[in-house]
Amino acid sequence: MKIKIHWCFDLPEDCDIGAHDRYAKANGVPIIVDMCDHLPSPESATEHQIAAVLFDKFNRLIHDWEVI
């Protein structure tokens, strides 16, 4: 299960998703993650479990995410 992530970066509120994605790339933070690499059954994981795994792996909070 691949997801696209909108991370909680300390960026100005008026910045667009392009600025978010450029910031992520410049700082080595992925915006697309295959959760199968991190959870045995990501389809049945809760949002909290997914957020916790991503925080543990990338030391970043997420704003939201969507399955792609």
C-alpha positions in Angstrom: 0.0 0.0 0.0 1.6 3.2 -1.2 0.7 6.5 0.4 1.3 10.1 -0.4 2.2 12.1 2.7 1.7 15.8 3.6 4.2 16.3 6.4 4.0 18.9 9.2 6.9 21.1 8.2 7.5 24.5 9.7 6.6 26.4 6.5 4.5 29.5 6.0 0.8 28.8 6.0 0.4 30.2 2.5 2.9 27.9 0.8 1.5 25.5 -1.8 1.9 21.8 -2.1 4.8 22.3 -4.6 6.8 24.2 -1.9 6.0 21.4 0.6 7.3 18.7 -1.9 10.4 20.7 -2.7 11.2 21.2 1.0 10.7 17.4 1.6 13.0 16.5 -1.3 15.7 19.0 -0.2 15.6 17.5 3.3 15.6 13.9 2.3 12.0 13.2 3.5 9.9 11.1 1.1 6.4 12.2 0.1 5.5 8.7 -1.2 6.1 5.7 1.1 5.3 2.0 0.6 3.8 1.1 3.9 4.3 -2.6 3.1 8.0 -1.9 3.9 7.0 -0.9 7.4 3.9 -2.8 8.5 3.0 -6.5 7.9 -0.6 -5.6 7.1 -0.9 -1.8 6.4 -4.4 -2.1 5.0 -5.7 -3.0 8.4 -3.6 -0.5 10.3 -5.2 2.4 12.0 -4.3 6.0 11.2 -2.6 6.2 14.5 -0.4 3.2 13.8 0.6 4.5 10.4 1.4 7.9 11.9 3.5 6.3 14.6 5.4 4.2 12.2 6.2 7.2 10.0 7.2 9.3 13.0 9.5 6.5 14.2 11.1 6.1 10.8 11.4 9.7 9.6 11.2 11.6 12.9 8.5 13.9 11.4 4.8 14.4 12.2 2.3 14.0 9.4 -0.5 16.4 8.6 -2.3 13.9 6.5 -1.9 11.1 3.9 -3.8 9.4 1.2 -3.5 6.0 -0.5 -2.3 6.2 -4.0 
